[in-house]
Amino acid sequence: MSLGTVFNNKPKVFKKILSGLEKENYQVIVSAGGAYNKLIKYNFNNNILIFKRVPQLEILKKVDIVISHGGNNTINETLAAGKPIIVIAIGGEQGDNASKIQYLNVGKRINISNFSSNEVLEKVKSIFADSIYKQNAERIRKIISKTDGVSTSVKLISSVAENRKI
């Protein structure tokens, strides 16, 4: 679980999310960032592991579901890993990303202005209960794995530079 690097200093949001998840025996890894010092003061169950930072790409290989603010980097990395995602959009592009995640049926969206701990838990349970989310995330992972973003970007930039005589 992560709220990114810009929006991560929100201990109340983290606490609300984690309060629902600790009711079950899910192993939860939290990248708390700026909220770390406040979060470690709460007495969460042992299934909630709180870190200031985690190696996200490595963690994504091992998790079943991601809960995130829905920033572009996390969305891209999560889908490239073939994982379903629950998005709690906080600002910026995140609301649009959350809508796309729901539209593609690779995850769920939660409204930050009025969500509850139980809603988070129910969304997690629903993703585990319906394999379509994992199947769709895996399908997108396969598509992403066939693209070569760096090479495509270099060709595009070179083409624009040539045509505009930059």
GROMACS elastic network, one bead per residue, 0.5 to 0.9 nm:
[ bonds ]
;  ai    aj funct       b0    kb
    1    14     6  0.88473   500
    1    28     6  0.71397   500
    1    29     6  0.59791   500
    1    31     6  0.61279   500
    1    32     6  0.81647   500
    1    65     6  0.87192   500
    1    66     6  0.58628   500
    1    68     6  0.58428   500
    2     5     6  0.85499   500
    2     8     6  0.73712   500
    2    14     6  0.87192   500
    2    29     6  0.86605   500
    2    30     6  0.60882   500
    2    31     6  0.50840   500
    2    32     6  0.64883   500
    2    33     6  0.83376   500
    2    66     6  0.80711   500
    2    67     6  0.65110   500
    2    68     6  0.50342   500
    2    69     6  0.69818   500
    2    74     6  0.85724   500
    3     6     6  0.79120   500
    3     7     6  0.58915   500
    3     9     6  0.83058   500
    3    10     6  0.82965   500
    3    14     6  0.82983   500
    3    31     6  0.77063   500
    3    32     6  0.74026   500
    3    33     6  0.82591   500
    3    67     6  0.81727   500
    3    68     6  0.52818   500
    3    70     6  0.78203   500
    3    71     6  0.82951   500
    3    88     6  0.84801   500
    3    89     6  0.89485   500
    3    90     6  0.85488   500
    4     7     6  0.59188   500
    4     8     6  0.55793   500
    4    31     6  0.82499   500
    4    32     6  0.85487   500
    4    33     6  0.78746   500
    4    68     6  0.73672   500
    4    69     6  0.66315   500
    4    70     6  0.81811   500
    4    71     6  0.69288   500
    4    73     6  0.86797   500
    4    74     6  0.74898   500
    5     8     6  0.57171   500
    5     9     6  0.85875   500
    5    33     6  0.68202   500
    5    34     6  0.82053   500
    6     9     6  0.78493   500
    7    10     6  0.69436   500
    7    34     6  0.86054   500
    7    69     6  0.78739   500
    7    90     6  0.72185   500
    7    91     6  0.82241   500
    8    11     6  0.79235   500
    8    14     6  0.86605   500
    8    31     6  0.86466   500
    8    32     6  0.64146   500
    8    33     6  0.57141   500
    8    34     6  0.56993   500
    8    35     6  0.62829   500
    8    69     6  0.87463   500
    9    32     6  0.77470   500
    9    33     6  0.68118   500
    9    36     6  0.81710   500
   10    13     6  0.54870   500
   10    14     6  0.64721   500
   10    15     6  0.87483   500
   10    32     6  0.88150   500
   10    34     6  0.77546   500
   10    35     6  0.59242   500
   11    14     6  0.50257   500
   11    15     6  0.59593   500
   11    16     6  0.85565   500
   11    32     6  0.82701   500
   11    34     6  0.84434   500
   11    35     6  0.50830   500
   11    36     6  0.78742   500
   11    38     6  0.64631   500
   11    39     6  0.61797   500
   12    16     6  0.61350   500
   12    17     6  0.86383   500
   12    35     6  0.88986   500
   12    39     6  0.87852   500
   13    16     6  0.52195   500
   13    17     6  0.63047   500
   13    18     6  0.86230   500
   13   112     6  0.82082   500
   14    17     6  0.52246   500
   14    18     6  0.60592   500
   14    19     6  0.84630   500
   14    30     6  0.87682   500
   14    32     6  0.79585   500
   14    35     6  0.81051   500
   14    39     6  0.77695   500
   15    18     6  0.51213   500
   15    19     6  0.58531   500
   15    20     6  0.87491   500
   15    39     6  0.72833   500
   15    42     6  0.82786   500
   15   117     6  0.86839   500
   16    19     6  0.52515   500
   16    20     6  0.68409   500
   16   115     6  0.85666   500
   16   116     6  0.68372   500
   16   117     6  0.52957   500
   16   120     6  0.87140   500
   17    20     6  0.57254   500
   17    21     6  0.66544   500
   17    22     6  0.89912   500
   17   115     6  0.89519   500
   17   116     6  0.76588   500
   17   117     6  0.53645   500
   17   118     6  0.85217   500
   17   119     6  0.88636   500
   17   120     6  0.62268   500
   17   121     6  0.80910   500
   18    22     6  0.59509   500
   18    23     6  0.87561   500
   18    28     6  0.83388   500
   18    44     6  0.79099   500
   18    48     6  0.75894   500
   18   117     6  0.73033   500
   18   120     6  0.86460   500
   18   121     6  0.89772   500
   19    22     6  0.55400   500
   19    23     6  0.70316   500
   19    44     6  0.77632   500
   19   117     6  0.58800   500
   19   118     6  0.83938   500
   19   121     6  0.89988   500
   20    23     6  0.57209   500
   20    24     6  0.79057   500
   20   116     6  0.79756   500
   20   118     6  0.53264   500
   20   119     6  0.78489   500
   20   120     6  0.63792   500
   20   121     6  0.53436   500
   20   122     6  0.87748   500
   21    24     6  0.58296   500
   21    25     6  0.78749   500
   21    26     6  0.68131   500
   21    27     6  0.88121   500
   21    28     6  0.77701   500
   21    48     6  0.83093   500
   21   117     6  0.75353   500
   21   118     6  0.82692   500
   21   120     6  0.73705   500
   21   121     6  0.56185   500
   21   124     6  0.84888   500
   22    25     6  0.66863   500
   22    26     6  0.71398   500
   22    27     6  0.86319   500
   22    28     6  0.83306   500
   22    44     6  0.69817   500
   22    45     6  0.61472   500
   22    46     6  0.85815   500
   22    47     6  0.68841   500
   22    48     6  0.68094   500
   22   121     6  0.89583   500
   23    26     6  0.84550   500
   23    45     6  0.86241   500
   23   121     6  0.83003   500
   24    27     6  0.88619   500
   24    47     6  0.87719   500
   24   121     6  0.83018   500
   25    28     6  0.89824   500
   25    47     6  0.64941   500
   26    47     6  0.63837   500
   26    48     6  0.81018   500
   27    46     6  0.84752   500
   27    48     6  0.61852   500
   27    49     6  0.76872   500
   28    47     6  0.60687   500
   28    49     6  0.59840   500
   28    50     6  0.82794   500
   28    63     6  0.89139   500
   29    47     6  0.84371   500
   29    48     6  0.62926   500
   29    50     6  0.61790   500
   29    51     6  0.76200   500
   29    54     6  0.85966   500
   29    59     6  0.85386   500
   29    63     6  0.87813   500
   30    48     6  0.73980   500
   30    49     6  0.60121   500
   30    51     6  0.59197   500
   30    52     6  0.80369   500
   30    53     6  0.81602   500
   30    54     6  0.79914   500
   31    36     6  0.80651   500
   31    49     6  0.88487   500
   31    50     6  0.64396   500
   31    51     6  0.52235   500
   31    52     6  0.55782   500
   31    54     6  0.56989   500
   31    55     6  0.89970   500
   31    56     6  0.84862   500
   32    35     6  0.52899   500
   32    37     6  0.86688   500
   32    39     6  0.76320   500
   32    50     6  0.66153   500
   32    51     6  0.59563   500
   32    52     6  0.50092   500
   32    53     6  0.65219   500
   32    54     6  0.88665   500
   33    36     6  0.55817   500
   33    37     6  0.88113   500
   33    51     6  0.76740   500
   33    53     6  0.58492   500
   34    37     6  0.74323   500
   34    38     6  0.86361   500
   34    52     6  0.73954   500
   35    38     6  0.55989   500
   35    39     6  0.60316   500
   35    40     6  0.87320   500
   35    52     6  0.79373   500
   36    39     6  0.51279   500
   36    40     6  0.61660   500
   36    41     6  0.88982   500
   36    50     6  0.73245   500
   36    51     6  0.68033   500
   36    52     6  0.53316   500
   36    53     6  0.88207   500
   37    40     6  0.56989   500
   37    41     6  0.70714   500
   37    52     6  0.82753   500
   38    41     6  0.55972   500
   38    42     6  0.74867   500
   39    42     6  0.56246   500
   39    43     6  0.87274   500
   39    44     6  0.89673   500
   39    50     6  0.75684   500
   40    43     6  0.75049   500
   40    44     6  0.84155   500
   40    50     6  0.68981   500
   40    51     6  0.86801   500
   41    44     6  0.88585   500
   43    46     6  0.88732   500
   44    47     6  0.78979   500
   44    48     6  0.62425   500
   44    49     6  0.86644   500
   45    48     6  0.58739   500
   45    49     6  0.87554   500
   46    49     6  0.70076   500
   50    53     6  0.87416   500
   51    54     6  0.65902   500
   53    56     6  0.83596   500
   54    57     6  0.88037   500
   54    58     6  0.84748   500
   54    59     6  0.73750   500
   55    58     6  0.55553   500
   55    59     6  0.61732   500
   55    60     6  0.86906   500
   56    59     6  0.50319   500
   56    60     6  0.59955   500
   56    61     6  0.88219   500
   56    74     6  0.86184   500
   56    77     6  0.84490   500
   57    60     6  0.52119   500
   57    61     6  0.68313   500
   57    77     6  0.70425   500
   57    78     6  0.84322   500
   57    81     6  0.82146   500
   58    61     6  0.55178   500
   58    62     6  0.72694   500
   59    62     6  0.53959   500
   59    63     6  0.64273   500
   60    63     6  0.54823   500
   60    64     6  0.81840   500
   60    65     6  0.86673   500
   60    66     6  0.79177   500
   60    77     6  0.79023   500
   60    78     6  0.66721   500
   60    81     6  0.63351   500
   60    82     6  0.88409   500
   60    83     6  0.76376   500
   61    64     6  0.86183   500
   61    81     6  0.64303   500
   61    82     6  0.88111   500
   61    83     6  0.86636   500
   63    66     6  0.72231   500
   63    83     6  0.77526   500
   64    83     6  0.63615   500
   64    84     6  0.73511   500
   64   128     6  0.85091   500
   64   134     6  0.85722   500
   65    78     6  0.89406   500
   65    83     6  0.58736   500
   65    84     6  0.52468   500
   65    85     6  0.56722   500
   65    86     6  0.75952   500
   65   107     6  0.88179   500
   65   124     6  0.76826   500
   65   127     6  0.80792   500
   65   128     6  0.84282   500
   65   134     6  0.87826   500
   66    78     6  0.72548   500
   66    83     6  0.69441   500
   66    84     6  0.64078   500
   66    86     6  0.61915   500
   66    87     6  0.83682   500
   67    70     6  0.83918   500
   67    84     6  0.88528   500
   67    85     6  0.57219   500
   67    87     6  0.60180   500
   67    88     6  0.75397   500
   67   124     6  0.88630   500
   68    71     6  0.77681   500
   68    74     6  0.73667   500
   68    75     6  0.83271   500
   68    85     6  0.72121   500
   68    86     6  0.62826   500
   68    87     6  0.51045   500
   68    88     6  0.61020   500
   68    89     6  0.78070   500
   69    74     6  0.82705   500
   69    86     6  0.83741   500
   69    87     6  0.54016   500
   69    90     6  0.60475   500
   69    91     6  0.83232   500
   69    94     6  0.66304   500
   69    95     6  0.89564   500
   69    98     6  0.85840   500
   70    73     6  0.82102   500
   70    74     6  0.63400   500
   70    75     6  0.58270   500
   70    85     6  0.85945   500
   70    86     6  0.81712   500
   70    87     6  0.52094   500
   70    88     6  0.66884   500
   70    89     6  0.57765   500
   70    90     6  0.81467   500
   70    93     6  0.79856   500
   70    95     6  0.76230   500
   70    96     6  0.88956   500
   70    97     6  0.61359   500
   70    98     6  0.62871   500
   71    74     6  0.55142   500
   71    75     6  0.61125   500
   71    76     6  0.86016   500
   71    87     6  0.89817   500
   71    89     6  0.80682   500
   71    91     6  0.87935   500
   71    92     6  0.80655   500
   71    93     6  0.67512   500
   71    94     6  0.53723   500
   71    97     6  0.73884   500
   72    75     6  0.51788   500
   72    76     6  0.60509   500
   72    77     6  0.85069   500
   72    93     6  0.74621   500
   72    94     6  0.74783   500
   72    97     6  0.74687   500
   73    76     6  0.52161   500
   73    77     6  0.60223   500
   73    78     6  0.83833   500
   74    77     6  0.51284   500
   74    78     6  0.58226   500
   74    79     6  0.84262   500
   75    78     6  0.51910   500
   75    79     6  0.61232   500
   75    80     6  0.84375   500
   75    85     6  0.79831   500
   75    87     6  0.89699   500
   75    97     6  0.76462   500
   75   101     6  0.85470   500
   76    79     6  0.53352   500
   76    80     6  0.59866   500
   76    81     6  0.85679   500
   77    80     6  0.50239   500
   77    81     6  0.62044   500
   77    82     6  0.87323   500
   78    81     6  0.51180   500
   78    82     6  0.63758   500
   78    83     6  0.55805   500
   78    84     6  0.74309   500
   78    85     6  0.72678   500
   78   137     6  0.85895   500
   78   141     6  0.87642   500
   79    83     6  0.57923   500
   79    84     6  0.73881   500
   79    85     6  0.83158   500
   79   106     6  0.84197   500
   79   137     6  0.59616   500
   79   138     6  0.77028   500
   79   140     6  0.64344   500
   79   141     6  0.56535   500
   79   144     6  0.80231   500
   80    83     6  0.78521   500
   80   137     6  0.83510   500
   80   138     6  0.84050   500
   80   140     6  0.72639   500
   80   142     6  0.79064   500
   80   143     6  0.86578   500
   80   144     6  0.60150   500
   80   145     6  0.70257   500
   81   137     6  0.81687   500
   81   138     6  0.77666   500
   81   141     6  0.60576   500
   82   134     6  0.71819   500
   82   135     6  0.83546   500
   82   136     6  0.81189   500
   82   139     6  0.74180   500
   82   140     6  0.67665   500
   82   142     6  0.79417   500
   83   106     6  0.78666   500
   83   107     6  0.87928   500
   83   133     6  0.82589   500
   83   134     6  0.62727   500
   83   136     6  0.89085   500
   83   137     6  0.54725   500
   83   138     6  0.69021   500
   83   141     6  0.82981   500
   84   101     6  0.88331   500
   84   105     6  0.87096   500
   84   106     6  0.51402   500
   84   107     6  0.51248   500
   84   108     6  0.84136   500
   84   127     6  0.75870   500
   84   133     6  0.57816   500
   84   134     6  0.56472   500
   84   135     6  0.88140   500
   84   136     6  0.81269   500
   84   137     6  0.56988   500
   84   138     6  0.85758   500
   85   101     6  0.76327   500
   85   106     6  0.65904   500
   85   108     6  0.66364   500
   85   109     6  0.85896   500
   85   127     6  0.87840   500
   85   133     6  0.86122   500
   85   137     6  0.87196   500
   86    98     6  0.80984   500
   86   101     6  0.83300   500
   86   102     6  0.88767   500
   86   106     6  0.87229   500
   86   107     6  0.53727   500
   86   109     6  0.57546   500
   86   110     6  0.72254   500
   86   120     6  0.84276   500
   86   123     6  0.75917   500
   86   124     6  0.76968   500
   86   127     6  0.89412   500
   87    94     6  0.80231   500
   87    95     6  0.85473   500
   87    97     6  0.81691   500
   87    98     6  0.55389   500
   87    99     6  0.89809   500
   87   101     6  0.79434   500
   87   102     6  0.89734   500
   87   107     6  0.76366   500
   87   108     6  0.63439   500
   87   110     6  0.60880   500
   87   111     6  0.85691   500
   88    94     6  0.81072   500
   88    95     6  0.82909   500
   88    98     6  0.74839   500
   88   108     6  0.88554   500
   88   109     6  0.62095   500
   88   111     6  0.61160   500
   88   112     6  0.57328   500
   88   115     6  0.89746   500
   89    92     6  0.83618   500
   89    93     6  0.84031   500
   89    95     6  0.52782   500
   89    96     6  0.86751   500
   89    97     6  0.81970   500
   89    98     6  0.66553   500
   89   109     6  0.79309   500
   89   110     6  0.73970   500
   89   111     6  0.69736   500
   89   112     6  0.64219   500
   90    94     6  0.66145   500
   90    95     6  0.74997   500
   90   111     6  0.87687   500
   90   112     6  0.66470   500
   90   113     6  0.89642   500
   91    94     6  0.57305   500
   91    95     6  0.68245   500
   92    95     6  0.72023   500
   92    96     6  0.86221   500
   93    96     6  0.56479   500
   93    97     6  0.63099   500
   93    98     6  0.88057   500
   94    98     6  0.60049   500
   94    99     6  0.86001   500
   95    98     6  0.50738   500
   95    99     6  0.63384   500
   95   100     6  0.87482   500
   95   109     6  0.88352   500
   96    99     6  0.51276   500
   96   100     6  0.63041   500
   96   101     6  0.86811   500
   97   100     6  0.50891   500
   97   101     6  0.61515   500
   97   102     6  0.86779   500
   98   101     6  0.50797   500
   98   102     6  0.63053   500
   98   103     6  0.85808   500
   98   107     6  0.84958   500
   98   108     6  0.74949   500
   98   109     6  0.55641   500
   98   110     6  0.82567   500
   99   102     6  0.52148   500
   99   103     6  0.60594   500
   99   104     6  0.86062   500
   99   108     6  0.86017   500
   99   109     6  0.70184   500
  100   104     6  0.59809   500
  100   105     6  0.83657   500
  100   106     6  0.89081   500
  101   104     6  0.52719   500
  101   105     6  0.61787   500
  101   106     6  0.56221   500
  101   107     6  0.56062   500
  101   108     6  0.67884   500
  101   109     6  0.75366   500
  102   106     6  0.63886   500
  102   107     6  0.55213   500
  102   108     6  0.52798   500
  102   109     6  0.62954   500
  103   106     6  0.79134   500
  103   107     6  0.86373   500
  104   107     6  0.78310   500
  104   133     6  0.89439   500
  104   136     6  0.75409   500
  104   137     6  0.87117   500
  105   108     6  0.75724   500
  105   132     6  0.75039   500
  105   133     6  0.59017   500
  105   136     6  0.66633   500
  105   137     6  0.81771   500
  106   127     6  0.89300   500
  106   132     6  0.76981   500
  106   134     6  0.67990   500
  106   135     6  0.80658   500
  106   136     6  0.55370   500
  106   137     6  0.52250   500
  106   138     6  0.89043   500
  106   140     6  0.88010   500
  107   123     6  0.88169   500
  107   127     6  0.71816   500
  107   133     6  0.60220   500
  107   134     6  0.85754   500
  107   137     6  0.83285   500
  108   123     6  0.68438   500
  108   124     6  0.87082   500
  108   127     6  0.81009   500
  109   123     6  0.86450   500
  110   113     6  0.89270   500
  110   114     6  0.86286   500
  110   115     6  0.66023   500
  110   119     6  0.80082   500
  110   120     6  0.76188   500
  110   123     6  0.85593   500
  111   114     6  0.60820   500
  111   115     6  0.58528   500
  112   115     6  0.56656   500
  112   116     6  0.89712   500
  115   118     6  0.83896   500
  115   119     6  0.64375   500
  115   120     6  0.76727   500
  116   119     6  0.51343   500
  116   120     6  0.66562   500
  116   121     6  0.88769   500
  117   120     6  0.53164   500
  117   121     6  0.64521   500
  117   122     6  0.87690   500
  118   121     6  0.50063   500
  118   122     6  0.60532   500
  118   123     6  0.85702   500
  119   122     6  0.50623   500
  119   123     6  0.61369   500
  119   124     6  0.86132   500
  120   123     6  0.52266   500
  120   124     6  0.62817   500
  120   125     6  0.86748   500
  121   124     6  0.51766   500
  121   125     6  0.61965   500
  121   126     6  0.86278   500
  122   125     6  0.50280   500
  122   126     6  0.60632   500
  122   127     6  0.86785   500
  123   126     6  0.50391   500
  123   127     6  0.62986   500
  123   128     6  0.87188   500
  124   127     6  0.52866   500
  124   128     6  0.63884   500
  124   129     6  0.86568   500
  125   128     6  0.51355   500
  125   129     6  0.60424   500
  125   130     6  0.87310   500
  126   130     6  0.61882   500
  127   130     6  0.54091   500
  127   131     6  0.70909   500
  127   132     6  0.81803   500
  127   133     6  0.62625   500
  127   134     6  0.79093   500
  128   131     6  0.67849   500
  128   133     6  0.83578   500
  128   134     6  0.84920   500
  130   133     6  0.65937   500
  130   134     6  0.81270   500
  131   134     6  0.53854   500
  131   135     6  0.61380   500
  131   136     6  0.86178   500
  132   136     6  0.59463   500
  132   137     6  0.84280   500
  133   136     6  0.52660   500
  133   137     6  0.61279   500
  133   138     6  0.85271   500
  134   137     6  0.50801   500
  134   138     6  0.60158   500
  134   139     6  0.85141   500
  135   138     6  0.51036   500
  135   139     6  0.61360   500
  135   140     6  0.87293   500
  136   140     6  0.62922   500
  136   141     6  0.85628   500
  137   140     6  0.51700   500
  137   141     6  0.61436   500
  137   142     6  0.87739   500
  138   142     6  0.63209   500
  138   143     6  0.87708   500
  139   142     6  0.52723   500
  139   143     6  0.65515   500
  139   144     6  0.88506   500
  140   143     6  0.50302   500
  140   144     6  0.61512   500
  140   145     6  0.85150   500
  141   144     6  0.51119   500
  141   145     6  0.60343   500
  141   146     6  0.87739   500
  142   145     6  0.50872   500
  142   146     6  0.65253   500
  143   146     6  0.54258   500
  143   147     6  0.69490   500
  144   147     6  0.54030   500
  144   148     6  0.83006   500
  144   149     6  0.89481   500
  145   148     6  0.77549   500
  147   151     6  0.89530   500
  147   152     6  0.82161   500
  148   151     6  0.55422   500
  148   152     6  0.60622   500
  148   153     6  0.85079   500
  149   152     6  0.51591   500
  149   153     6  0.59552   500
  149   154     6  0.85741   500
  150   153     6  0.51146   500
  150   154     6  0.61825   500
  150   155     6  0.86698   500
  151   154     6  0.51666   500
  151   155     6  0.62493   500
  151   156     6  0.86104   500
  152   155     6  0.51900   500
  152   156     6  0.61343   500
  152   157     6  0.86307   500
  153   156     6  0.50594   500
  153   157     6  0.60558   500
  153   158     6  0.84058   500
  154   157     6  0.52210   500
  154   158     6  0.59758   500
  154   159     6  0.84521   500
  155   158     6  0.51030   500
  155   159     6  0.60183   500
  155   160     6  0.86138   500
  156   159     6  0.51043   500
  156   160     6  0.62232   500
  156   161     6  0.85605   500
  157   160     6  0.51707   500
  157   161     6  0.60494   500
  157   162     6  0.85485   500
  158   161     6  0.50468   500
  158   162     6  0.60516   500
  158   163     6  0.85640   500
  159   162     6  0.51467   500
  159   163     6  0.61336   500
  159   164     6  0.85170   500
  160   163     6  0.52367   500
  160   164     6  0.60476   500
  160   165     6  0.82160   500
  160   166     6  0.82392   500
  161   164     6  0.52896   500
  161   165     6  0.56604   500
  162   165     6  0.50139   500
  162   166     6  0.66384   500
  163   166     6  0.79672   500
